[in-house]
Amino acid sequence: MSRAWPRRALISVSDKTGLAPFAQALGQLGFEILSTGGTAKFLKDLGLNVIDVSSYTGFPEIMDGRVKTLHPRIHGAILGRPDLKEDAEAIEAHGIIPFELVVVNLYPFEQTVAKPGCKIEDAIENIDIGGPSMIRSAAKNHAYIGVVTRADQYDRVIAGLQAGQLTPEFRRELAGAAFEMTARYDRAISNYFAGITGTETDKIFPPTIAIALERRETLRYGENPHQKAAFYVEPNAGPATLAAAEKLHGKELSYNNLLDLDAAMAIAREYEEPAAVVIKHNNPCGCAIGATLAEAFDKAYEGDPISAFGSIIGFNRPVDLATAERLCEPNRFIEAIIAPDYAPEAFALLTTKPKWKNNVRLLKLPGFLLPQPTILEYRRVTGGLLMQDRDDQADPQGDWKVVTKRAPTAAELTDLAFSWKVCKHVKSNAIVFAKGGMVIGVGAGQMSRLDSSHIAAYKSGEKSRGGVVASDAFFPFRDGIDEAAKAGITAAIQPGGSKADPDVIAACDEHGMSMIFTGRRHFKH
């Protein structure tokens, strides 16, 4: 379509990332630029010739800038179809010059409401009105106009214009991205208002929900090679989340890698002491604390060295050279590691020494130990979604009760506290044997708690003598205690609450075991 008017672009953005070279390139292509407020000043400071929107519309910005682009000459320049007789007549009659590009992003509403203590007045003022209107208008009229809403689109747009004009297919792609932006924006506003209105239940679990996630990457496959998969992240995911981790080295991450890395983080951050956790199939097969990170890893790996082959490792301290040397010992194979950081010499060793040096994924998460934001968990079921708040509340020892004749020794109490933190991250039915600040046997995901007890006893072998046992839910019968006593366990920790509690307590007393009731269950299905 030939143009009887100058090439024009409307630019009005809150986020000015990458805007300078983009606008300068438009200037070099002969575009006139219309703009408003802070964007106009930014562009003028670059030396660009900018036409103020108010001078084009003949109407000033009013109400502290709330009304500036909501004008027929603006929306007519966006929505006009010059090859239609009626539109062409309106364009001519009202002195409208159609835009070839509309470059708009929105007030930072999501970032504003994410700030602690955000006032409702601040939230309201960050609800963009003119921006979404222009974006939707341009996206609707994408047969005639290009709508640019993200900085990562700038280079492709310039390349397309330098080649002549944007192709219909590219304009349609830009329109799709624009509608997604406004849809996400409206979802964020809706979710915010649901959180400040309605009942207390509504504030946690709104009557309707809309989840906005951004695709970070497509994955090689899902849990199995015949399944397709992708990794999506929250737009404002915090620095203590897996979404904030940076991959420094290694092969592409897989679906299962990501699940296991998240599990490794969740356990390792439970501890104030240097801690290491070894994850296999979303369960810990080893976990330990130590005076040093290297000691913690040695103990964690020794908990179940057979299962540890091909595992995911999590550390709550930067990986130092001594720890890297342990990781690189012969006959060990590590799939991925996540830690707050890596000492340069540790990173060099991990990426040059072992046979798996080229493949191991090394992830860095500086915010590993920062407080996690309140997180709601979602789980898809056919036809719907389950939602709950995350099981990350502290279990204060002041609420624990010793229910047996014998109280735990100081050493037993330390191991009971350690094992309880691990146990809540193990798939139910969960039984964890521990001793000396390390996991020595885990029974996970069994239909019977007794089966989990058998597995933990088998895994720990003679190491269980003098150890402790943690159970994520109550023992329904005394048989689990009898099995633990047979393995040499001397103390137990569990929620309590079973009709059989008296029998279970009596069994502990018979075996000379101590037992603590925490009063809180930690099922993990």
URSUL-V986599 format. One record per residue. N is the residue number from 0. SS is DSSP state (h for helix, s for strand, l for the rest). PSI is psi in whole degrees, -180 to 180 (* if undefined). D_LAST is the distance of its C-alpha to the last C-alpha in Angstrom with 1 decimal. Layout:
# URSUL-V986599
N,SS,PSI,D_LAST + N,SS,PSI,D_LAST
This chain:
# URSUL-V986599
0,l,125,60.0 + 1,l,151,62.9 + 2,l,133,62.7 + 3,l,16,65.7 + 4,l,167,64.2 + 5,l,157,62.9 + 6,l,126,59.4 + 7,s,144,57.3 + 8,s,135,53.9 + 9,s,124,52.3 + 10,s,123,50.2 + 11,s,102,48.4 + 12,l,145,45.3 + 13,l,-45,43.5 + 14,l,113,41.9 + 15,l,17,44.8 + 16,l,126,43.0 + 17,l,5,45.2 + 18,h,-37,47.6 + 19,h,-57,50.7 + 20,h,-31,51.1 + 21,h,-50,49.9 + 22,h,-39,52.5 + 23,h,-38,55.2 + 24,h,-37,54.6 + 25,h,-41,55.0 + 26,h,-41,58.2 + 27,h,-26,59.5 + 28,l,2,58.8 + 29,l,15,61.0 + 30,l,138,58.6 + 31,s,143,59.5 + 32,s,126,56.7 + 33,s,141,56.2 + 34,s,175,54.1 + 35,l,157,53.5 + 36,h,-129,53.2 + 37,h,-32,51.4 + 38,h,-42,50.9 + 39,h,-43,54.6 + 40,h,-43,55.6 + 41,h,-46,53.2 + 42,h,-37,54.8 + 43,h,-37,58.3 + 44,h,-21,57.8 + 45,l,-6,57.1 + 46,l,10,60.6 + 47,l,149,59.5 + 48,l,112,61.6 + 49,s,133,59.4 + 50,s,122,60.3 + 51,s,138,59.0 + 52,h,-40,57.4 + 53,h,-34,59.6 + 54,h,-30,62.8 + 55,h,-42,61.6 + 56,h,-22,60.7 + 57,l,18,63.7 + 58,l,129,61.4 + 59,l,159,60.2 + 60,l,135,56.7 + 61,s,169,56.4 + 62,l,49,54.3 + 63,l,38,53.2 + 64,l,1,52.1 + 65,l,-31,49.9 + 66,s,113,52.3 + 67,l,-41,53.5 + 68,l,-4,52.3 + 69,l,78,52.1 + 70,l,143,55.5 + 71,h,-33,56.9 + 72,h,-25,58.4 + 73,h,-54,55.0 + 74,h,-26,53.1 + 75,h,-37,56.1 + 76,h,-21,56.0 + 77,h,-45,52.4 + 78,h,-10,52.4 + 79,l,143,55.9 + 80,l,92,56.6 + 81,l,-20,59.9 + 82,l,2,60.7 + 83,l,135,60.6 + 84,h,-49,64.0 + 85,h,-42,62.8 + 86,h,-42,60.5 + 87,h,-38,63.2 + 88,h,-40,65.7 + 89,h,-40,63.4 + 90,h,-44,62.7 + 91,h,-44,66.5 + 92,h,-34,67.4 + 93,l,11,65.1 + 94,l,37,65.5 + 95,l,136,61.9 + 96,l,109,61.0 + 97,l,144,57.7 + 98,l,144,55.0 + 99,l,-28,54.0 + 100,s,142,50.9 + 101,s,118,48.8 + 102,s,104,46.8 + 103,s,133,44.6 + 104,l,175,41.4 + 105,l,161,40.3 + 106,l,145,40.4 + 107,l,68,37.4 + 108,h,-50,35.6 + 109,h,-42,32.0 + 110,h,-36,33.3 + 111,h,-50,35.3 + 112,h,-16,32.7 + 113,l,-14,30.3 + 114,l,137,32.9 + 115,l,135,32.4 + 116,l,18,34.7 + 117,l,128,35.6 + 118,l,149,38.1 + 119,h,-33,38.1 + 120,h,-39,41.6 + 121,h,-39,40.5 + 122,h,-46,37.7 + 123,h,-45,40.3 + 124,h,-16,42.8 + 125,l,16,40.2 + 126,l,110,39.7 + 127,l,135,41.8 + 128,l,-54,43.9 + 129,h,-39,46.5 + 130,h,-55,44.2 + 131,h,-33,41.8 + 132,h,-45,44.9 + 133,h,-40,46.6 + 134,h,-47,43.6 + 135,h,-39,43.0 + 136,h,-46,46.7 + 137,h,-39,47.0 + 138,h,-40,43.9 + 139,h,-39,45.4 + 140,l,34,48.7 + 141,l,-12,47.3 + 142,l,-22,49.9 + 143,l,-15,52.4 + 144,l,150,50.5 + 145,s,130,47.9 + 146,s,123,45.3 + 147,s,119,43.8 + 148,l,-6,40.9 + 149,l,146,39.4 + 150,h,-31,41.1 + 151,h,-2,39.6 + 152,h,-15,41.7 + 153,h,-48,45.0 + 154,h,-43,46.0 + 155,h,-36,45.5 + 156,h,-46,47.4 + 157,h,-43,50.3 + 158,h,-41,50.4 + 159,h,-41,50.5 + 160,h,-37,53.3 + 161,h,-27,55.2 + 162,l,-8,55.1 + 163,l,-70,56.7 + 164,l,166,54.1 + 165,l,135,50.4 + 166,l,155,49.6 + 167,h,-39,48.5 + 168,h,-40,45.2 + 169,h,-40,44.6 + 170,h,-37,45.5 + 171,h,-40,43.0 + 172,h,-44,40.3 + 173,h,-37,41.3 + 174,h,-41,41.2 + 175,h,-43,37.7 + 176,h,-35,36.6 + 177,h,-46,38.7 + 178,h,-36,37.1 + 179,h,-38,33.6 + 180,h,-48,34.8 + 181,h,-34,36.2 + 182,h,-44,33.2 + 183,h,-40,30.9 + 184,h,-46,33.5 + 185,h,-36,33.6 + 186,h,-41,29.8 + 187,h,-42,29.9 + 188,h,-44,32.7 + 189,h,-44,31.1 + 190,h,-39,27.9 + 191,h,-47,30.1 + 192,h,-33,32.1 + 193,h,-31,29.1 + 194,h,-15,28.1 + 195,h,5,31.6 + 196,l,174,32.4 + 197,l,-168,31.1 + 198,l,170,29.2 + 199,h,-39,27.0 + 200,h,-42,24.0 + 201,h,-34,25.5 + 202,h,-30,25.8 + 203,h,-46,22.1 + 204,l,89,21.1 + 205,l,154,24.2 + 206,l,-35,25.4 + 207,l,151,25.1 + 208,l,152,23.5 + 209,l,124,24.7 + 210,l,126,22.9 + 211,l,117,25.3 + 212,s,151,24.2 + 213,s,136,26.6 + 214,s,118,26.2 + 215,s,-46,26.5 + 216,s,152,26.8 + 217,s,145,26.3 + 218,s,161,24.5 + 219,l,-41,25.9 + 220,l,178,23.2 + 221,l,-142,19.5 + 222,l,-30,17.0 + 223,l,157,20.0 + 224,l,-25,23.7 + 225,l,0,24.3 + 226,l,138,21.9 + 227,l,153,23.3 + 228,s,160,21.6 + 229,s,159,22.6 + 230,s,121,21.6 + 231,s,146,22.2 + 232,s,155,22.7 + 233,s,143,23.5 + 234,l,-34,27.3 + 235,l,42,27.5 + 236,l,139,24.5 + 237,l,168,25.3 + 238,l,-10,26.6 + 239,l,15,23.5 + 240,l,163,21.2 + 241,h,-30,20.6 + 242,h,-23,22.9 + 243,h,-4,25.7 + 244,l,143,25.6 + 245,s,125,28.7 + 246,s,119,28.8 + 247,s,-24,31.9 + 248,s,154,32.1 + 249,l,-180,30.8 + 250,l,170,29.6 + 251,l,141,27.8 + 252,l,144,24.1 + 253,l,169,21.7 + 254,h,-49,18.5 + 255,h,-35,16.6 + 256,h,-47,18.8 + 257,h,-41,17.8 + 258,h,-44,14.1 + 259,h,-36,15.0 + 260,h,-40,17.7 + 261,h,-41,15.5 + 262,h,-41,13.3 + 263,h,-43,16.7 + 264,h,-46,18.1 + 265,h,-38,15.5 + 266,h,-47,16.2 + 267,h,-34,19.9 + 268,l,-2,20.7 + 269,l,-20,19.6 + 270,l,142,22.9 + 271,l,-32,26.5 + 272,l,162,27.9 + 273,s,128,28.0 + 274,s,149,24.6 + 275,s,142,23.3 + 276,s,139,19.9 + 277,s,118,19.5 + 278,s,136,16.4 + 279,s,121,15.9 + 280,l,45,13.3 + 281,l,8,11.2 + 282,s,149,11.4 + 283,s,122,14.5 + 284,s,-9,17.1 + 285,s,145,19.6 + 286,s,141,20.1 + 287,s,158,23.4 + 288,s,157,25.8 + 289,s,173,29.5 + 290,l,-30,32.9 + 291,l,164,32.8 + 292,h,-37,30.3 + 293,h,-42,31.8 + 294,h,-43,31.3 + 295,h,-42,27.7 + 296,h,-44,27.1 + 297,h,-46,29.2 + 298,h,-40,27.1 + 299,h,-44,23.7 + 300,h,-36,25.0 + 301,h,-19,26.6 + 302,l,-37,23.3 + 303,l,75,22.6 + 304,l,-27,25.2 + 305,l,-49,24.6 + 306,l,-25,21.0 + 307,l,-14,22.2 + 308,l,125,24.4 + 309,l,32,23.4 + 310,s,176,20.9 + 311,s,133,20.2 + 312,s,136,21.8 + 313,s,136,21.4 + 314,s,143,24.3 + 315,l,13,25.0 + 316,l,157,28.7 + 317,l,140,31.0 + 318,s,122,31.3 + 319,l,177,34.8 + 320,h,-42,37.1 + 321,h,-41,36.3 + 322,h,-41,32.6 + 323,h,-39,33.4 + 324,h,-39,35.7 + 325,h,-41,33.0 + 326,h,-32,30.7 + 327,l,6,33.6 + 328,l,153,34.5 + 329,l,152,35.2 + 330,l,19,32.7 + 331,l,140,29.8 + 332,l,121,28.1 + 333,s,130,26.0 + 334,s,-45,24.3 + 335,s,154,24.0 + 336,s,138,24.5 + 337,s,133,23.8 + 338,s,163,26.0 + 339,l,-32,28.2 + 340,l,-180,31.2 + 341,s,129,33.2 + 342,l,143,36.6 + 343,h,-43,39.0 + 344,h,-31,39.9 + 345,h,-44,36.2 + 346,h,-43,35.6 + 347,h,-41,38.7 + 348,h,-46,37.8 + 349,h,-26,34.3 + 350,l,5,35.8 + 351,l,-27,38.9 + 352,l,-57,38.4 + 353,l,165,35.6 + 354,l,-31,35.6 + 355,l,17,32.5 + 356,l,-36,34.2 + 357,l,-20,34.5 + 358,l,-28,30.9 + 359,l,132,28.8 + 360,s,124,27.3 + 361,s,116,28.2 + 362,s,136,26.6 + 363,s,130,28.2 + 364,l,89,26.7 + 365,l,-30,29.4 + 366,l,21,27.4 + 367,l,-47,24.7 + 368,l,6,25.3 + 369,l,153,26.3 + 370,l,137,24.5 + 371,l,144,21.7 + 372,l,161,22.3 + 373,l,126,20.4 + 374,l,131,17.6 + 375,s,138,15.9 + 376,s,140,12.7 + 377,s,142,12.9 + 378,s,127,10.8 + 379,s,135,13.2 + 380,s,162,13.5 + 381,l,125,16.8 + 382,l,3,19.4 + 383,s,-163,17.6 + 384,s,136,15.2 + 385,s,142,12.7 + 386,s,140,13.6 + 387,s,160,12.9 + 388,s,155,14.5 + 389,l,143,12.9 + 390,l,71,12.0 + 391,l,16,15.1 + 392,l,149,17.6 + 393,l,149,19.7 + 394,l,87,19.6 + 395,l,132,23.4 + 396,h,-20,24.8 + 397,h,-19,27.4 + 398,h,-8,25.1 + 399,l,151,24.3 + 400,s,131,26.3 + 401,s,122,27.8 + 402,l,-1,27.8 + 403,l,168,29.7 + 404,l,-37,33.4 + 405,l,129,32.9 + 406,l,152,31.5 + 407,l,149,29.9 + 408,l,170,32.3 + 409,h,-42,32.2 + 410,h,-42,30.8 + 411,h,-41,28.1 + 412,h,-40,27.1 + 413,h,-44,26.9 + 414,h,-34,24.6 + 415,h,-42,22.4 + 416,h,-41,22.1 + 417,h,-49,21.3 + 418,h,-31,18.7 + 419,h,-37,16.9 + 420,h,-37,16.5 + 421,h,-43,15.0 + 422,h,-35,12.7 + 423,l,-10,10.7 + 424,l,3,9.9 + 425,l,139,8.9 + 426,l,135,5.8 + 427,l,149,5.9 + 428,l,132,8.5 + 429,l,130,10.1 + 430,s,128,13.9 + 431,s,124,16.0 + 432,s,137,19.8 + 433,s,156,21.9 + 434,s,135,25.7 + 435,l,35,28.0 + 436,l,26,25.5 + 437,s,148,23.7 + 438,s,132,20.6 + 439,s,-9,22.2 + 440,s,137,19.5 + 441,s,131,15.7 + 442,s,118,13.9 + 443,l,144,10.3 + 444,l,26,7.9 + 445,l,154,10.6 + 446,l,-22,11.1 + 447,l,135,13.6 + 448,h,-32,13.8 + 449,h,-39,17.3 + 450,h,-42,16.4 + 451,h,-38,14.4 + 452,h,-43,17.6 + 453,h,-44,19.8 + 454,h,-44,18.2 + 455,h,-41,18.4 + 456,h,-41,22.0 + 457,h,-44,22.9 + 458,h,-38,21.8 + 459,h,-29,23.6 + 460,h,-139,26.8 + 461,h,-16,29.7 + 462,h,-18,28.1 + 463,h,-14,26.2 + 464,l,119,29.5 + 465,l,9,29.7 + 466,l,-175,26.1 + 467,s,164,23.4 + 468,s,139,20.0 + 469,s,138,17.0 + 470,s,129,14.3 + 471,l,-23,11.3 + 472,l,175,12.2 + 473,l,154,15.6 + 474,l,118,17.3 + 475,l,-20,18.1 + 476,l,170,21.1 + 477,l,-10,23.4 + 478,h,-34,22.8 + 479,h,-37,20.1 + 480,h,-41,22.8 + 481,h,-40,25.4 + 482,h,-42,23.7 + 483,h,-42,23.2 + 484,h,-39,26.9 + 485,h,-32,28.0 + 486,l,-4,26.6 + 487,l,11,28.6 + 488,l,139,26.0 + 489,l,-9,28.0 + 490,s,151,25.6 + 491,s,152,22.1 + 492,s,134,20.0 + 493,s,165,17.4 + 494,l,-34,16.9 + 495,l,178,19.2 + 496,l,6,19.6 + 497,l,152,19.8 + 498,l,-25,22.9 + 499,l,9,23.3 + 500,h,-46,23.5 + 501,h,-40,27.3 + 502,h,-40,27.0 + 503,h,-42,24.4 + 504,h,-43,26.8 + 505,h,-39,29.7 + 506,h,-42,28.2 + 507,h,-45,27.8 + 508,h,-40,31.4 + 509,h,-37,32.6 + 510,h,0,31.2 + 511,l,21,32.5 + 512,l,151,29.0 + 513,s,155,28.2 + 514,s,141,25.0 + 515,s,137,23.6 + 516,s,128,21.6 + 517,l,-24,19.9 + 518,l,4,19.3 + 519,l,128,15.9 + 520,l,153,12.4 + 521,l,55,9.7 + 522,l,141,6.3 + 523,l,101,3.8 + 524,l,*,0.0
